[in-house]
Amino acid sequence: MDWNTDMGSENSIDKKQKALRDELWPDAGSWIWDRTDKVNVKGYATIPRLLPLIMILIDELSEKGEGDARLAYLELWSRARDQHIISITDEEDIAFASNCTNPKRAVRTWKDHIKVLKRLGFILVESDGNREFGHILLLNPLAVAARLHAEGRTPPRWWSTFKRRAVEIGAKIPDASILPALTLE
């Protein structure tokens, strides 16, 4: 589905879910955050339905002492637009939104989490002036998972759940070869 052109259209599943919702909760249309309401709703993000499983994998593959990079990853997705590049203009703000809330260590902790995401291959990073993390590119997380699996790094239980869920939602797991080579620094 092309989210840019199909924002107002409903498929048969959407229509069935709307009918069920309206049957169960007749006034719910005004209670929810409806991304198709172009007049009243702004600031939505399109995220992969497999993102919760990707976040579990990030946690599984993070090394002891690296902290929890999952909320930093979610915050990046919430800031991403269709080109999936995030320009970092306020490190303190993005650190806080990533749950790095200790004023003395917030930015340093957030940077550590970004380094985890980069090491695992979920993002690419470019500097901007003196800012080490000036621009971040979100890579296709399904392809990243495929690469990590090909490297033998995904837990078997996680991979089987991931593949099953991908089939359920009709997602195609791309070949890892679509990704740029990882550079270790």
C-alpha positions in Angstrom: 0.0 0.0 0.0 1.3 3.4 -0.9 0.6 5.5 2.2 1.0 8.7 0.4 -1.8 8.1 -2.1 -4.1 5.7 -0.2 -4.5 7.7 3.0 -8.3 8.0 2.6 -9.1 4.5 1.2 -10.3 1.6 3.3 -9.6 -2.0 2.4 -12.0 -4.8 3.3 -10.2 -5.6 6.6 -10.4 -1.9 7.6 -14.1 -1.8 6.8 -14.8 -4.9 8.8 -12.8 -3.6 11.8 -14.6 -0.2 11.6 -18.0 -2.0 11.6 -17.0 -4.1 14.6 -15.6 -1.1 16.4 -18.8 0.9 15.8 -21.0 -2.1 16.9 -19.0 -2.5 20.1 -18.3 1.2 20.8 -20.7 3.3 18.8 -19.0 6.6 19.6 -15.5 5.4 19.3 -14.8 7.2 16.1 -14.2 10.4 18.1 -12.2 8.7 20.8 -9.4 7.3 18.6 -6.4 8.9 16.9 -7.4 8.3 13.2 -4.4 8.9 10.9 -6.8 9.2 7.9 -8.5 12.3 9.4 -6.4 14.8 7.5 -8.2 17.8 9.0 -7.8 17.0 12.7 -4.9 14.6 12.9 -1.3 15.6 12.2 2.0 14.1 13.2 1.6 10.5 12.5 4.4 8.0 11.7 4.2 4.9 9.6 6.1 2.1 11.3 6.7 -1.5 10.4 4.2 -3.9 12.0 7.2 -6.1 12.9 8.8 -3.3 14.9 7.9 -4.8 18.3 9.8 -8.0 17.4 12.7 -5.9 16.0 12.9 -4.1 19.4 13.0 -7.5 21.1 15.9 -8.5 18.9 17.8 -5.3 19.7 17.4 -6.1 23.4 18.6 -9.7 22.8 21.7 -8.6 20.9 22.7 -5.7 23.1 25.8 -6.5 25.2 25.8 -6.3 28.9 26.3 -2.7 30.0 25.2 -1.1 26.8 21.8 -0.1 28.2 18.5 -0.3 26.4 18.6 1.1 22.9 15.0 0.1 22.1 13.4 3.4 23.0 16.1 5.3 21.0 15.1 3.2 18.0 11.4 3.8 18.5 12.1 7.6 18.8 14.0 7.5 15.6 11.0 5.8 13.9 8.7 8.4 15.3 10.8 11.2 13.8 11.3 9.6 10.4 9.4 10.7 7.4 9.2 8.8 4.1 12.9 9.0 3.3 13.9 7.7 6.8 16.6 10.2 7.4 16.6 12.0 10.7 18.6 15.2 11.1 19.6 15.6 14.8 19.3 19.3 15.8 18.7 18.9 19.5 20.5 16.0 21.2 19.0 16.8 24.6 15.5 16.7 23.2 15.9 13.4 21.4 17.7 11.9 24.4 14.8 12.9 26.7 12.3 11.5 24.2 14.3 8.2 24.2 14.0 7.9 28.0 17.5 9.1 28.7 16.3 11.5 31.4 19.2 12.0 33.8 20.3 15.6 32.9 24.0 14.9 33.6 24.2 11.7 31.4 21.2 11.9 29.0 23.0 12.8 25.8 25.9 10.5 26.5 23.5 7.6 27.2 21.6 8.4 24.1 24.8 8.4 22.0 25.7 5.0 23.5 22.3 3.7 22.4 22.8 5.0 18.9 26.2 3.3 18.8 24.4 0.0 19.6 21.9 0.5 16.8 24.8 1.3 14.4 26.9 -1.7 15.5 23.9 -4.0 15.0 23.4 -2.5 11.5 19.9 -0.9 12.0 21.1 2.6 11.2 23.8 4.6 9.3 25.2 7.7 10.8 26.9 10.8 9.4 28.4 13.7 11.3 27.4 17.3 10.8 29.9 19.9 11.8 31.0 19.1 15.4 28.0 16.9 16.0 29.0 13.2 15.8 25.4 12.1 15.1 24.2 14.8 12.7 22.1 12.6 10.4 20.8 9.1 10.9 19.4 6.8 8.2 17.0 4.0 9.3 17.7 0.9 7.3 15.0 -1.6 6.4 14.7 -3.5 9.7 13.5 -6.7 8.0 16.6 -6.8 5.8 18.7 -6.1 8.9 17.1 -9.0 10.7 17.8 -11.2 7.6 21.5 -10.2 7.8 21.7 -10.9 11.5 20.0 -14.3 10.9 22.4 -15.1 8.1 25.3 -14.3 10.5 23.8 -16.7 13.0 23.0 -14.0 15.5 19.2 -14.3 15.8 17.8 -16.6 18.5 16.0 -19.5 16.8 12.7 -18.9 18.8 12.8 -15.2 17.8 13.5 -16.0 14.1 10.6 -18.5 13.8 8.2 -16.0 15.5 9.5 -13.2 13.2 9.0 -15.3 10.0 5.6 -16.5 11.1 4.4 -12.9 11.9 5.8 -11.7 8.6 3.7 -14.3 6.7 0.6 -13.3 8.8 0.9 -9.7 7.7 2.1 -10.3 4.2 5.5 -8.8 4.7 8.4 -9.9 2.5 11.7 -10.3 4.3 14.2 -8.9 1.9 17.5 -10.5 1.1 20.3 -9.0 3.3 22.3 -8.3 0.2 20.2 -5.1 -0.4 22.0 -3.5 2.6 25.3 -1.7 2.5 28.3 -3.4 4.1 28.8 -2.8 7.8 31.8 -0.7 8.7 33.2 -1.3 12.1 34.9 1.7 13.8 
